């Protein structure tokens, strides 16, 4: 087309105007993208999503669109907004399959599937990842989501499908290696040989065994500036090999890590380890050693059946004995020197009732229980504590698999309209699933207060738990996104090349608490310094509190929110 002399300036002006608008638009994309990255760095995920959405506009002149889509999905995953995650990541897969970070997309999709307990799709996404730099993260993800005894059968099926996955084989081996039955033992042996598993674990076990066997007997118990702690656990060392359960070794590893940390900070703690084998006879012989009577604290035993003997030792020697794992009230029944680091089921129930009275509105509750004696006792304790606080129980109903039809008469519109929450005192998955299903059918989101075992109910997805407003009594939950938890996890992996378990964190928290308490030794009684101990905040768990009884009354109640799994906190 020919342009006349008189129209040329106007034409150039229009070109410059369009170029300027385009440049300004690019600047807007950059501004939103930069601001969004700042909000993401500060973990303000909701605000970051708003800004990433603005910089994710799918236009040719937007160089930040794909990165923005990815980071939007990342923030959505942090907030458990799974639909948004799937939507944005699928857009990247469809429109930009050659994106240089496409492996990161598969990684996020796998994490989302794992969080939703969709294990087969999760592993399928991981197998698409080609980057060698993500292989360690892939392994850590599989350990994090699959290393649970309740998933043993699931892992076995996955391992059959993905036979080249060494991590899956390792997880399966760790889950079944101590099981009985010749078929299981044959499979464990086959995994060990075919995948050459356990080399790093063997080196770590050898180191631990050497520490346990070569620890000298304590002779300096009169050093008043030093806290003397004996760890008496069923390591069951035979022929220089740890034959005990893995959780015992994990627990000890956590204790040892906290001890090392305390020493670096100047806290004087002497830690000595003893192995009492696998049965009560070994413990009886061990605990009668005169040298054990000189310690300030003895951690162990673990078995509830050894409670009476532990009480005899504690009373006669005036030594504090702590069971780090038990929640059985019988273990502490016979001595003022014996403690449980975990709250008993009775304490959990009573404290949960007091919390529920302050947290839920209206202050009226339904109670549903099973015929299991423990569940029935918990229901009764909850009712008494809730009513004592001032609450009202509308009804307490017993449910069985054969009486599920009763839910129609229990969940009437009139009753649910006046109910603040429902305490479900059962660990039975079948009953739990049917209660949730019935409330879903009625389109009711009346909050449920349940035991932590519900987290393992594979028939109820995390999305259902969120929608149904389920609150969990969780004495053992550890927030893996917590900075302290991450630091301890990294430290453990560096030292032992292994993934920390719940028991590792328990051991660390217990030893860390003892170190913190010892810092104030001048204000403590010379013996039984845990007696009537007031609340002390924790590092990984809520804290430690023996003010009312010899079991730690501290635990947390959690529920799912749009931001993730969060502690249920009382309003200030």
Steps between C-alpha positions, in 0.01 A plus 500: 500500500630845410510757780460862410737765630228660708390174677853379593538695832162376615594144409828519694319647797255210508787248483682670788178519701438128455861418591476712812179329607661161446805602703278632778305174501823300535601721788167420670563128459850539646371711790230248595740207459771663715251597773353148494844341547555725803169394653584136428836538674317639805254206484203730435354243262156655455641841407760338275224314314317824428815652347608188311154486344556851359841409360372166359290663225537273198617751237787484251670808643504362856834328570402417860178307433629143534707569812201682649267208428743263669546717811125559521454122512779472759324750730165329445657170607627663820141608568355157409302650210538189289263597217705811429822299510370250244352775279816709467744210471287332232504828303880492506505136389258564213642828367866485599603132513859592409539749787847464648354442849233248399646250750408742779140480377501121531653534847221732623233274350654205684504688830136597457403140426690376807327758721165379366606140576492415128818294507499336157451828305766660722761238408396521134581873502837439667597251229463776238780703659829474311711757685781337698503799734152412634569133575588560867185711544295224339642246744428729797143551380436126478639443851297790639165383363535121487702392804203413723405153630139558389622534137689170492265336246488816288880520481516130408269560203694808392829311521361228274405766244821704521762229535791730410426741787763426767339738749166315484685173551684648801177631655328164454798319652499727807125446544509120482846399624380426855173329401443130547412238238733325259360679192566842653847401612574365153384827341709707744808292422437531128467880523816522707701300247346624173525870586811481723318681778605597847869583450475849657269373773751230594778755539277718721397199708864401553578850624203497739586154629857609573370803694259288702744219581807714566334763722678495837309461825435828671718582798461878531137522613584764759566766233206726576544714190444199274170331418563126493266310268488126435325370189373149576343359184446160329773538236538120508860490376609153391830421328567872455170543312192695606218245516252737661222689325595794277291743706725436803806601301313806362402606852860469620628690196273793586616496863863494391453789256341720767779408742764601245315828440478573874873437547584751227286758682683439827237294684676228700323169443660159532320241289556127556325221310400150620352209307254275683439267207158398378311377809414580860770272641766718339347814650469346848869409493606837361299727731640332810852616419620729784645755256154583360394630841742793463329662199272802511278374217449160338329497160326165455372233512246508218276202575198569721541161667825623658325787680488335846872414493585851376296644789683285754834619367393867485362506856791315659767708323299826477588516133274652236388239246340613172323280247527706179237315296226351718162663560383231742399642840586171675870562437502798739248368751744381768768769534538876531839473324371336178383718209351469152626741235174446309156583642287203599181438303308611809691829520457562128127446531458728802716779355324471163165545674621820673638625168178416315294692755699815423544442126168379354173689494235440612631317806286195427629166378403159373712200601522187285700202622553134417459200726876483553559541878776759450282703264208484743721616789632791292144600411400498867808699610438753225137544601587552868777751424292692245199523732721597794634791290143616435421332168194293412498151346191462282537122485760222523444217253671163451541393138601167344531375144156345536328810636608763247133570426489679838681790333169601342349561844822647646561751222161669487486858368386629836787331686769604253376859495561529875828300509834679527706189422498118509754305707552163329663264749609220269805395303293270280546606136173343384295694754694821434450478124126444536461793740677730254302359208170562679587860584609553138167363376319743730725784375606573859841622608452471875856477640625158607753453781682167457810303598821539298460149356243644260789653304580145382146432373576448131130503411472865604705738285664814634251702294210330678669561835523869409142527372358309795688721750669210682719591801769255615636444851866470400763443772753365248453732203815679383472789256751410228487859369617633836846659476626305804374173354667570167830589669496182710410295194790646303739446792391139537536430129849652504607292800332168425379515139152399615151649512378607848191324632241594762717319757809702405310821566362365829848410624636839397218695668529306827876546526474865393239565772717339767789721391286811515372409847854433623600854407279614789635236741561761773122547524422129498464257792804276543291189421191433290535836324216412261239479777228765455704651213304787344455536126817541295470569123646240266715512190327239281197421716274729701700465821525319832270540801490274808312748719194277544635147467803293400400482135571792273167673441626692193367412159344682208176487305534549124268543203529563127472859379545658154858575614568137595495284814498752784469502878154584631562800723275676747407858421692753715 
